[in-house]
């Protein structure tokens, strides 16, 4: 039986307020739990609680996993490099949004 959350996973972008279980994230990303734990270890994604037997993730974690997998596949980047690249890409995106807002104020 499919989780109701998985029906939301048809698109690439998920909202931050959508919570995914470890099982949901594994199924949606087509990765075993061991690989998800590696992504956590290298800082690609973070669970909502630091210590928990029932890990839950923001919906945006799936987007980060997909981007990290593309960086690995297309550029040969390791997980530590993918985490750094993702953080920098998100900062750039945030700055671009700020620039557009400032330009609209003119």
Secondary structure, DSSP 8 states (H G I E B T S, - for coil): ---GGGGGGGSS---TT-EEEHHHHHHHHT--HHHHHHHHHTTS---SSSS-SS-EEETHHHHHHHHHHHHHHHH---HHHHHHHHHHHHHHHHHHHHHHHHHHH-
